[in-house]
Amino acid sequence: MKIAVKQLVAEGRLEFAGGAWSMNDEATVHYQSVIDQFNLGLKFLKDTFGTCARPRIGWQIDPFGHSREMASIFAQMGYNGEFFARMDYVEKNTRLKSLAMEMIWRSSEYFKDSEIFTGLLYQHYGSPPGFCFDIHCQDDPIIDGKSYDNNVDKRVDDFIAYVTSMSKSFRANHIMVPMGDDFQYEDAEVNFKNMDKLINYCKVGQTKPRISFHILATIILIGLDILLHVQPKNVSSGMEIISFRRLNNLAH
């Protein structure tokens, strides 16, 4: 198993996101502590898997608020982009409606090369509604074969409908759909078995496939190209200088 994982990493088929020892806070933390714990995590990945394991994507999906200083650290460490989830619901609703869920974040007015591609997650950092395949979830698994309960067509149609709706809030034609959530993958075979079926039937179960699947780095590169070169009408360039402070996830 260890050999297989190392081979997947070396071939670029398995990648790590983040790479620090933990997903640090961004509000009440000193930059030196952030750098130190990244140094510790990145060293572990390099020592264990080699240089191919070097993460290129920042993964700050759960801190309560996001500072441009953290984005600046990612940019200075050579990361290509970052994703996060939590922001005030009023601003998020505005961004969903105005195709502003991706941006090029100019994280510093003073440092050169401070720009970094940034993507905001559509809903939560968990699976789409109805597609949590974990043993702790109650969503229907994908049942194929000659079973009377075969639900492949329904499951594929529902997933495509969700992704189609989701895509209306993004400029790029490649979007990220997270799978999983907190305290999941205790019995990972169940999760991956259903995800493999979903990917397979989305690709081969259509006369003209409307969905393709890519690794995270590919999504970053395509999204960055869209922001830089293919701007829709009435949409800003995507270059922003801002910090995101989490006020409320939902209305109260």
N, C-alpha and C positions, 0 to 999 in steps of 0.2 A: 504494500500500500504506500509506504514512504517513497519508494522508487517511482511508483506511478504518479504520485502527486508532484514530485520534483520534475518529472518528465513533462507533465502538463504545464508547469510553470515555465520551464525552459522553452517550450513550443509556443508560449503566449496564449495558451488555451485556458489558463487559470490565472487570474490576476488578483492582487490584493489592493484594497482601497484603504486610504488613511495611512496605516502603517505605524502609527505611534503606539506607545504602550497603552494608552487609553484615549477615549474621545474627550478631550479636555473642554472645560468651561471656557467661555470667551469674554465673560463680563468681569469677574473678580479673580483674575489670574495674572501673574507676572510673566512677561514674555520669556524670561530666562527659564522658568519652569516648563513652559511649552516646548522650547527648543531642546531642553534636556530629555524630556520624555519622548520626543520624536527621535532623538539620537539613540536612545535605548531601544525603541521598537524597530527602527530601521536597521540598526546593527544586528538585531536578532534575525530579521528576515534575510539579510545578506549572508550572515554566517550559516543559516540553515538551508537556504534555497539558492544562494548565489546572487549575482548582480541582476539577473533577469527578474527577480522578485521585487525590485524597486518600485514602489507604488508611484503612480503619476496622478492619481485622483484623490483629492481631499474628501473625506467622508464625515461631515459634521452634522448629521441628521437630527441629533437630539439635544444639543445645548440650547439653553433658553435665551436666545438672542445671539446675534452674530456681528462681530466687529470687523471693520476693514483692516484693523491691525492683524487679525488672524489671516485674512485673505492675503495681506502683504507678506506674511511669513511663508504661506504656501507658495506664492509667486517667487520669493527669493530662494526657496528650497528647490525650485525647478519643477513644481507641479504644473500640470497642464490645465487643471480645472478643479472645481470642488462642487459638491452638492450639499444642500441642507433642506430642512423641512419646516422648522418652527419660525413663524413670524406672525405679526398681528393680523387677525382675520380680515380687517377692513382693507389693509394694503394688499393682502393676498387676493381678495376678491377683485380688487381693481386690476391687479396684474393678470389674473385669469381672463378677464374680459378684454384686456388690451395687448395680448400677446407679449407679455413682459416677464414670462417665467424663466427666460434665459437672458443672460446679459454678459457683457464683458465688464468685469469689475475693476475699475482703476483704483487700486487699493492704497495708493500713496500719490500725493501731489509732488513728491520730491524724489523718490527712487525711480531710476530707469527700469524698464521692463516690469512694471508693477501690475500690469493688466493680467487678469486671469478669468477664464471662462467660468461662469457660475450658473448652476441650474437649481431651481427650486422644485421640490417634489410636489406632485399634483395634489395628492390628498393627504397621505400619511406615509410613514416609511414602511408600512405593512402591505400585505397582499391586496389586490383589488377586491371589492366586496363580492363574496360568493366564491372566491378562489383561494381560500386558505386551506391548504391540504394537510396541515399539521394535525397530529394526533389530539391536540387540545381544541381543535376546531370542529364545527358541526357541518361545514359545507360539504356538498356532495362530491365524492371522488369522480374521476373520469372512468366510466365503465365502457369498455370496448368489446370487441369480439361478437359472438353470436348470442350474447345474453339478451333476454327479454328487456332488461333494464338498461340496454345500451343508450347512452346519453351523449355520445360524441358530438353529433350535429348541434344539439342544444348548447352544450358547453362551449364549443368553438364559436357559434353565433353570438353568444353572450359576451365572450371575451373580445371578439372583434368589435362588437357594438361599444363596449367600454373603452377600448383603445381609440376607436374612431371619435367618440365624444371627447376623450382626453386630448386628442391631437389638435382639437380646435383652439386650445389655449397655448399652443407652442408654435414657434415659427419653423423650426426644423422638421423634416419628415422622418426623423429618427428620435424616438422618445424613450425614456427609461421607465420601466414598470417594475418596481421592487416586489419581491416575493419573500414572505416570511414576516416575522415580528419578534417582539421581546420574548425571551424564554422558549423559543421554538427550536426545531431541528433536534429534539431529543431522540427521535426515531427518524433520522434524516432520509432513510430509504423510502419511506412513505411520501415525503415531500417531493423528492427528486423523481420518483416513479411517475407521479401525476404530472409534474412539470414536463418531463420528457414526452409524455403522451400529448400534453397540450401543445408543445412546440411542434411535434411531429404532425399532428392532425391540422394545425393551423397552416402548415406548409404544404402538405400533400393532399389535404382534403378539399382544396379549392381548385377550380378550373384555371383561374388566374390568381395566384396567391397574392394577397394584399398585405401580408405580414412577413417580415424577415427578422432574424434575430442576430444580434451582434454583442460583442463584449463591450464593456463600459468605455474603454479607450476609444473605440470607433464612434460611439455616440458623441463623445467630447469633440473629436476632430470634425465630424460632420456638422455638429451644432455650431462650432466656432466658424466654420466656413460660411454657414448660412448667415450668421450675425455680421460677418465682415463683408460679404459680397452679394447677398441676395436679400435686400431689404424690401418687404412689402410696402405698399402705399400706406401713408398715415401711421407708420410705425417708426419709433425713434431708432437711432443707430445702435442702441443697446449698451453704450458706454456710460457707466454710472460711477459716481463717487458718493458712497453712502455707508452708513452702518445700520444694521437691522436690530432693533430692540424688541424683544417679545413682550407685548402688552397683554393681549388675550388671544388664545387660540380660537375661542368661540364667543358668540354674544352671550351676555348674562342678563 
